[in-house]
C-alpha cells in the first residue's frame, strides 16, 4: 500500500480568549465571513491540497461543530475520503479531558490506523490562511526530515505570543522557544536575512502551529507524557532529530481573540482583502445554504458584505459584515459591525406580533437602532431604538441578563441574546 497522509485538525480547548463567542460552541465552529465556520479553513486547505483523510479532534461544546461538519463534508464511497470528528472519550487509559495538542493526538493514535511510513499533518482549527499543504509535505520528504514546522516571518513587536525558531543550513531548525517575553531572547532568534536595514522592525520566524511528522517519529515522540507540541515536543526534538522549517510568507491570521476575530472579518470588506474568498482554484468549502438572495431596500452601504437570505431595511452601513439571514429594520446605523445572522427565518405570524405586546423583539435588529464596534452573534434579538457602543464601557463589563459583554474594546451580543427596545449601552 502507498504512503498515506493523515491530516489532524486540533479543535482547541475551552476557547476562553474568544469568549463569549465560544459560550455555546467550540472555536472551530465560530461563524466566519458571513457564511463559513473557522473549521472550513483548515479542512478546505487539506482538500485543495489533495488530502481527504481528515481527523478533527474536539472536546468542548462540540454539538454545533458536529452538525456543521456532517452537513458540509460528504465524500463519495469511491474516493474513500472523510472528515471524522474524534471527541475526548473515557477509556481504560484515561478518563479526563485532553491536556494539550500532543495529548489529544496520543489518545487518538488507535483511531488513525496509520503505518510507520505514513505522514501526519497537524493543523490548528482557528487560523485564517490559504496554504498548499502538499508543497510542505513534498519539501519534507525531499529533505528526508523527520519533522517539518511551518513558520511565518513576523515583526519582533508581535513575536512574544508565538513560538519562535532559528534555522541553519538547509532550513534545519537549531533553536525553538515557545512564546518568549525577554526582548534579548527574541532578538537572538532574528535571522540575518530578516534584520531590518531601513529602520523598520526586525522580523523573526514564528511557528504557525502546523507540523508535518513521519508517523514513526511522531509515535516515538508521543511515548512519553508530553502534553503539547509547541511547548514540549518540538523543543525536545530540536537537538536530536532532523527538524526542518517550511517558510510561509503569505497572509496568516491567528484568530485566537475577540479582537483578532473582529479585525479579520472586517478586513474582508476591504476592496482588495488580504484573504481572498473568491479564488475559484482554491475555494473555501461550506454546506450549500439553499437560501434566497438578499433583499435590500434603499440602503446606504460602504465596504459592507451581505450574505444570502438577508432582509435589510432603509439603513446605513459602514464597514460591516452581515451574515446569512441577517434582519435589520429601517433608519438604523451600523458602523464597524460583524453581524452573524440567524439559523432560521421567523414566520410572518411571529413577526407581526408587536414587541410591546410580546416583550421579545424579532430576530435581528429593530428600527432606529445605532450600533458601533460590535459583534452580534447568531439569533440575537435587538429591539427598536437601541444604542450599543463600547465607548465608555470598562473592559470585562457584562450585562449577562441581556447577553452583552465588553471584550477587547468591543461589544459582543451573544447568541440568542434578547436586548429590549430602548436599551442604551455606551457613549455617543
C-alpha positions as CSV (number, residue, x, y, z in Angstrom):
1,X,0.0,0.0,0.0
2,X,1.2,3.5,-0.8
3,X,2.1,6.0,1.9
4,X,-0.9,7.8,3.3
5,X,-1.1,11.4,4.5
6,X,-3.3,11.9,7.6
7,X,-4.4,15.4,8.4
8,X,-5.3,16.1,12.1
9,X,-7.0,19.4,13.0
10,X,-6.9,20.5,16.6
11,X,-10.2,21.7,17.8
12,X,-8.8,23.6,20.8
13,X,-9.9,23.7,24.4
14,X,-12.5,26.0,26.1
15,X,-11.7,29.0,23.9
16,X,-11.5,31.4,26.8
17,X,-9.9,34.1,24.7
18,X,-12.8,34.0,22.3
19,X,-15.4,34.1,25.0
20,X,-18.4,34.8,24.8
21,X,-18.3,33.7,21.1
22,X,-17.5,30.3,22.5
23,X,-20.2,30.3,25.1
24,X,-22.3,27.7,23.3
25,X,-19.8,26.4,20.7
26,X,-16.2,25.4,20.3
27,X,-13.7,27.6,18.5
28,X,-13.7,25.8,15.1
29,X,-17.5,26.2,15.0
30,X,-17.4,30.1,15.3
31,X,-19.0,31.6,12.2
32,X,-16.7,33.5,9.9
33,X,-17.1,35.8,6.9
34,X,-20.9,35.8,6.9
35,X,-21.5,32.1,5.9
36,X,-18.5,30.0,6.9
37,X,-17.1,28.5,10.1
38,X,-13.5,28.7,11.3
39,X,-13.0,25.0,10.7
40,X,-13.8,25.4,7.0
41,X,-10.4,27.0,6.5
42,X,-8.1,24.1,7.5
43,X,-10.5,21.5,6.0
44,X,-10.5,23.3,2.7
45,X,-6.7,23.7,2.7
46,X,-6.5,19.9,3.2
47,X,-8.9,19.1,0.4
48,X,-7.4,21.6,-2.0
49,X,-4.0,20.1,-1.3
50,X,-5.3,16.6,-2.4
51,X,-5.7,15.2,1.1
52,X,-9.1,13.8,2.2
53,X,-8.2,11.7,5.2
54,X,-9.0,14.4,7.9
55,X,-9.5,13.9,11.6
56,X,-10.9,16.7,13.8
57,X,-10.1,16.5,17.5
58,X,-12.5,18.3,19.7
59,X,-13.8,18.1,23.3
60,X,-15.7,21.3,24.3
61,X,-19.2,22.4,23.1
62,X,-19.0,20.2,20.1
63,X,-22.7,19.8,19.0
64,X,-22.6,22.8,16.7
65,X,-19.4,21.6,15.1
66,X,-20.7,18.1,14.6
67,X,-23.8,19.4,12.8
68,X,-21.8,21.7,10.5
69,X,-19.2,19.0,9.5
70,X,-21.9,16.4,8.9
71,X,-23.9,18.8,6.7
72,X,-20.9,20.2,4.8
73,X,-18.4,17.3,4.2
74,X,-19.7,14.2,2.5
75,X,-17.4,12.2,0.3
76,X,-18.4,9.5,-2.2
77,X,-17.6,5.9,-1.4
78,X,-15.0,5.6,-4.2
79,X,-12.7,8.4,-3.1
80,X,-12.6,7.0,0.5
81,X,-12.3,10.5,1.9
82,X,-13.7,11.6,5.2
83,X,-13.8,14.3,7.9
84,X,-14.0,12.3,11.1
85,X,-14.7,14.1,14.4
86,X,-12.9,12.5,17.4
87,X,-14.1,13.9,20.7
88,X,-12.5,13.2,24.1
89,X,-13.7,9.9,25.5
90,X,-13.2,7.8,28.6
91,X,-11.0,4.8,28.1
92,X,-9.0,2.3,30.1
93,X,-6.0,4.6,29.6
94,X,-7.6,7.9,30.7
95,X,-10.9,9.5,31.6
96,X,-10.1,13.2,31.7
97,X,-10.0,16.0,29.1
98,X,-7.3,16.4,26.5
99,X,-4.4,18.1,28.3
100,X,-2.9,19.7,25.2
101,X,-2.3,19.1,21.5
102,X,0.2,16.3,21.9
103,X,-2.0,14.6,24.5
104,X,-5.0,14.8,22.2
105,X,-3.1,13.1,19.3
106,X,-1.6,10.5,21.6
107,X,-5.0,9.4,22.9
108,X,-6.4,9.0,19.3
109,X,-3.5,7.1,17.7
110,X,-5.5,3.9,17.8
111,X,-8.2,5.5,15.6
112,X,-5.8,6.7,12.8
113,X,-4.9,3.2,11.5
114,X,-1.6,4.5,10.4
115,X,1.6,2.7,9.2
116,X,5.1,3.7,10.3
117,X,6.0,5.2,6.9
118,X,2.8,7.3,6.7
119,X,2.8,11.1,7.1
120,X,0.9,13.1,9.6
121,X,0.0,16.8,9.2
122,X,-1.0,18.6,12.4
123,X,-3.1,21.7,11.9
124,X,-4.8,24.3,14.0
125,X,-8.6,24.9,13.8
126,X,-8.6,28.7,14.4
127,X,-6.4,30.3,11.8
128,X,-7.2,32.2,8.6
129,X,-4.8,31.4,5.7
130,X,-4.6,29.6,2.4
131,X,-1.8,27.0,2.0
132,X,-0.9,24.3,-0.4
133,X,0.0,21.7,2.3
134,X,1.2,19.3,-0.4
135,X,4.2,21.5,-1.1
136,X,5.2,21.4,2.5
137,X,4.8,17.6,2.6
138,X,6.9,17.3,-0.7
139,X,9.6,19.5,0.8
140,X,9.6,17.4,4.0
141,X,10.1,14.2,2.0
142,X,12.7,15.7,-0.3
143,X,14.8,16.8,2.6
144,X,14.5,13.5,4.4
145,X,13.3,15.3,7.5
146,X,11.7,13.7,10.5
147,X,9.6,16.7,11.4
148,X,8.9,19.9,9.5
149,X,7.5,23.1,11.1
150,X,5.6,25.7,9.1
151,X,6.8,29.2,10.1
152,X,5.9,32.7,9.1
153,X,8.1,35.8,9.3
154,X,6.6,38.3,11.8
155,X,7.8,41.5,13.3
156,X,9.6,41.3,16.7
157,X,6.8,43.6,18.1
158,X,4.2,40.8,17.7
159,X,6.5,37.8,18.4
160,X,6.1,37.4,22.2
161,X,2.8,35.4,21.9
162,X,4.2,32.9,19.4
163,X,6.7,30.1,19.2
164,X,9.9,31.4,17.7
165,X,12.6,29.4,15.9
166,X,16.0,29.9,14.3
167,X,17.4,28.0,11.4
168,X,20.7,26.9,10.0
169,X,21.8,25.4,6.7
170,X,19.0,23.8,4.5
171,X,16.4,25.2,6.8
172,X,17.3,23.0,9.7
173,X,15.9,24.3,13.0
174,X,18.6,24.9,15.5
175,X,16.5,26.5,18.3
176,X,12.9,26.7,19.3
177,X,11.5,28.9,22.1
178,X,7.7,28.9,22.9
179,X,6.3,32.4,23.5
180,X,9.4,34.2,24.8
181,X,8.9,37.6,26.6
182,X,12.5,38.6,27.0
183,X,13.5,41.1,24.2
184,X,17.0,39.8,24.2
185,X,15.9,36.3,23.6
186,X,13.6,37.4,20.8
187,X,16.5,39.5,19.3
188,X,18.8,36.5,19.4
189,X,16.5,34.5,17.2
190,X,16.3,37.0,14.4
191,X,17.9,35.6,11.2
192,X,20.4,37.8,9.4
193,X,18.3,37.9,6.3
194,X,15.3,39.2,8.3
195,X,17.1,42.0,10.1
196,X,15.9,45.5,9.1
197,X,18.2,47.7,7.0
198,X,15.8,50.6,6.7
199,X,15.0,51.4,10.3
200,X,11.9,49.1,10.3
201,X,11.2,46.4,12.9
202,X,13.3,43.2,12.6
203,X,11.4,40.1,11.7
204,X,11.7,36.6,13.2
205,X,10.3,33.2,12.2
206,X,7.2,32.2,14.2
207,X,5.7,28.8,14.3
208,X,2.2,28.6,12.7
209,X,1.3,25.6,14.8
210,X,1.4,23.4,11.6
211,X,3.6,20.4,11.7
212,X,4.5,17.5,9.3
213,X,5.6,14.3,11.0
214,X,6.9,11.0,9.8
215,X,4.5,8.6,11.5
216,X,7.3,6.7,13.2
217,X,8.8,9.9,14.5
218,X,5.5,11.0,15.9
219,X,4.8,7.7,17.5
220,X,8.2,7.8,19.2
221,X,7.8,11.4,20.4
222,X,4.4,10.6,21.9
223,X,5.6,7.7,24.0
224,X,6.3,9.9,27.0
225,X,3.8,12.2,28.8
226,X,4.4,15.4,26.9
227,X,1.2,17.3,26.6
228,X,1.8,19.9,23.9
229,X,3.6,20.0,20.6
230,X,4.8,23.6,20.7
231,X,5.7,23.8,24.4
232,X,7.3,20.4,24.8
233,X,7.5,18.0,21.8
234,X,9.2,20.3,19.2
235,X,11.7,21.9,21.6
236,X,12.7,18.5,22.9
237,X,13.4,17.1,19.4
238,X,15.4,20.0,18.0
239,X,18.8,18.8,19.4
240,X,18.4,15.1,18.4
241,X,16.2,14.9,15.4
242,X,16.2,16.3,11.8
243,X,13.7,19.1,12.1
244,X,13.3,21.5,9.2
245,X,11.4,24.7,8.6
246,X,8.9,25.4,5.8
247,X,8.7,29.2,5.4
248,X,5.2,30.5,4.6
249,X,5.3,34.3,3.7
250,X,1.7,35.0,2.9
251,X,-1.4,36.1,4.7
252,X,-2.0,34.3,8.0
253,X,-4.0,35.3,11.0
254,X,-4.4,33.5,14.3
255,X,-8.0,34.1,15.3
256,X,-7.5,33.4,18.9
257,X,-9.1,36.6,20.5
258,X,-12.3,38.5,20.1
259,X,-10.3,41.5,18.6
260,X,-8.5,39.3,16.1
261,X,-11.8,37.7,15.0
262,X,-13.4,41.1,14.6
263,X,-10.5,42.6,12.6
264,X,-10.2,39.5,10.4
265,X,-13.8,39.7,9.5
266,X,-13.9,43.4,8.7
267,X,-10.6,43.2,6.7
268,X,-12.6,41.0,4.3
269,X,-14.8,44.0,3.5
270,X,-11.9,46.0,2.0
271,X,-11.8,46.5,-1.8
272,X,-8.8,44.1,-2.0
273,X,-8.9,42.0,1.1
274,X,-5.7,40.2,2.3
275,X,-7.6,36.9,2.2
276,X,-9.5,36.1,-1.0
277,X,-12.7,34.0,-0.7
278,X,-13.2,34.4,-4.4
279,X,-10.4,32.1,-5.6
280,X,-12.1,29.5,-7.8
281,X,-8.9,27.4,-8.0
282,X,-8.7,27.1,-4.2
283,X,-12.2,27.5,-2.8
284,X,-13.2,27.5,0.8
285,X,-15.9,24.8,1.2
286,X,-19.1,25.0,3.1
287,X,-22.5,23.4,3.1
288,X,-25.0,24.7,0.5
289,X,-27.3,27.0,2.3
290,X,-30.1,26.9,-0.3
291,X,-31.3,30.4,0.7
292,X,-33.0,33.2,-1.3
293,X,-31.0,36.2,-2.4
294,X,-30.5,39.1,-0.1
295,X,-33.2,41.9,-0.2
296,X,-32.0,45.5,0.4
297,X,-34.3,48.5,0.5
298,X,-32.8,51.9,-0.2
299,X,-29.7,51.1,1.8
300,X,-26.5,53.2,2.1
301,X,-23.6,50.8,2.2
302,X,-19.8,51.4,2.2
303,X,-17.4,48.4,2.4
304,X,-20.1,46.1,3.5
305,X,-20.6,42.4,2.7
306,X,-24.1,40.9,2.7
307,X,-24.7,37.2,2.7
308,X,-27.7,35.4,1.3
309,X,-31.1,35.4,3.0
310,X,-30.7,38.9,4.4
311,X,-33.6,41.4,4.6
312,X,-32.2,44.9,5.1
313,X,-34.3,48.0,5.6
314,X,-33.6,51.7,4.8
315,X,-30.5,51.9,6.9
316,X,-26.8,53.0,6.7
317,X,-23.8,50.6,7.0
318,X,-20.1,51.4,7.1
319,X,-17.6,48.6,7.1
320,X,-19.9,45.8,8.2
321,X,-20.2,42.0,7.7
322,X,-23.8,40.8,7.5
323,X,-24.2,37.0,7.8
324,X,-26.9,34.7,6.5
325,X,-30.5,35.7,7.4
326,X,-29.5,39.0,8.9
327,X,-32.6,41.1,9.6
328,X,-32.2,44.9,10.0
329,X,-35.1,47.4,10.2
330,X,-35.4,51.0,9.0
331,X,-33.4,54.0,10.0
332,X,-30.6,52.0,11.6
333,X,-26.9,53.0,11.6
334,X,-24.2,50.4,11.7
335,X,-20.5,51.3,11.9
336,X,-17.9,48.6,12.2
337,X,-20.2,45.7,13.0
338,X,-20.0,41.9,12.5
339,X,-23.5,40.5,12.4
340,X,-23.6,36.7,12.2
341,X,-27.2,36.5,11.2
342,X,-29.6,33.7,12.2
343,X,-30.1,30.0,11.9
344,X,-33.8,30.3,10.9
345,X,-36.4,32.7,9.5
346,X,-39.3,33.8,11.7
347,X,-42.8,33.3,10.3
348,X,-45.0,36.2,9.3
349,X,-47.3,35.5,12.2
350,X,-44.3,35.7,14.6
351,X,-43.0,38.9,13.1
352,X,-46.5,40.5,13.2
353,X,-46.7,40.3,17.0
354,X,-45.8,43.9,18.3
355,X,-42.8,43.9,20.5
356,X,-44.7,45.9,23.2
357,X,-47.1,43.0,23.5
358,X,-44.7,40.1,23.5
359,X,-41.8,42.0,25.2
360,X,-39.5,40.0,22.9
361,X,-38.1,41.7,19.8
362,X,-38.0,39.9,16.5
363,X,-34.8,38.1,15.4
364,X,-32.4,40.8,14.1
365,X,-32.2,44.5,14.8
366,X,-35.3,46.8,15.1
367,X,-35.9,50.2,13.7
368,X,-33.9,53.3,14.6
369,X,-31.0,51.4,16.3
370,X,-27.4,52.6,16.3
371,X,-24.7,50.0,16.7
372,X,-20.9,50.6,16.5
373,X,-17.8,48.4,17.0
374,X,-19.8,45.4,17.9
375,X,-20.2,41.7,17.2
376,X,-23.8,40.4,17.0
377,X,-23.9,36.6,17.4
378,X,-26.5,34.4,15.8
379,X,-30.2,34.6,16.6
380,X,-29.8,37.8,18.7
381,X,-32.9,39.8,19.2
382,X,-32.2,43.5,19.4
383,X,-35.2,45.8,19.7
384,X,-36.0,49.2,18.3
385,X,-34.3,52.5,19.4
386,X,-31.3,50.6,20.8
387,X,-27.9,52.2,21.2
388,X,-24.9,49.9,21.5
389,X,-21.3,51.1,21.6
390,X,-18.2,50.1,23.6
391,X,-17.2,53.7,24.1
392,X,-17.0,54.5,27.8
393,X,-17.6,50.8,28.8
394,X,-14.9,49.2,31.1
395,X,-13.2,46.1,29.7
396,X,-14.7,42.9,31.1
397,X,-18.1,44.6,31.9
398,X,-21.1,42.3,31.2
399,X,-24.8,42.6,31.2
400,X,-25.4,38.8,31.4
401,X,-29.2,39.2,31.7
402,X,-29.4,40.8,28.2
403,X,-26.3,39.0,26.8
404,X,-24.0,41.9,26.2
405,X,-20.3,41.7,27.0
406,X,-17.3,44.1,26.7
407,X,-14.3,42.3,25.3
408,X,-11.1,43.7,23.7
409,X,-12.6,47.2,23.2
410,X,-15.7,45.8,21.5
411,X,-19.3,44.9,22.5
412,X,-20.3,41.3,21.9
413,X,-24.0,40.4,21.9
414,X,-24.1,36.7,22.4
415,X,-26.0,34.0,20.6
416,X,-29.8,34.1,21.3
417,X,-29.4,37.3,23.3
418,X,-32.5,39.5,23.9
419,X,-31.8,43.2,24.1
420,X,-35.1,45.1,24.8
421,X,-36.2,48.1,22.8
422,X,-34.8,51.4,24.2
423,X,-31.6,49.8,25.7
424,X,-28.7,52.2,25.7
425,X,-25.1,50.9,26.4
426,X,-22.0,53.1,25.9
427,X,-21.4,56.7,25.0
428,X,-22.0,58.5,21.7
